[in-house]
């Protein structure tokens, strides 16, 4: 009888000690959970995609493939936009089996309401004729079907390289205009 009551007392003492130590830990810790303000939540992206590709088709034929390491879409702002902070690569197919051209940059942003693309940092566009446009910033207004920049541009094709400041063109680089040509270098001898 004594051994059973000693065990019960020992068990009660053990429970009291564990409860006391647990209470000390619980009540001695500071509350470190901060509340997130509603305004902070609105600045976070609504959608994030990593290592993705988007395929655009028309009547079952591939028109373009857009590839990007990360895309963040912000829908909770006055002018919703998508941002491609790690760059973007677009291959144009125009219904063909192989790409007929491409565009790439180290940064891109698309503003939904304006239907406006901005490409920045090492922008390169190559069309189906293998004409190559290089600049550090380029805009594409989808409604106006116009690409443009006020920055330095370099256009290279098999015959020549043209360097200038300011540029406007259709997206296929067929009807292009450099506003201030600073150099024309002919690559083939006549």
Buried (B, 14 or more C-beta within 10 A) or exposed (E): EEEEEEEEEEEEEEEEEEEEEEEEEEEEEEEEEEEEEEEEEEEEBEEEBEEEEEEEEEEEEBBBBBBBBBBBBBEEEEEBBBBBBBBBBBBBBBEEEEBBBBBBBBBBBBBEEBEBBBBBEEBBBBBBEEBBBBBBBBBBBEEEEBBBBBBBBBBBBEEEBBBBBBBBBEBBBEEBEBEEEEEEEEEEEE
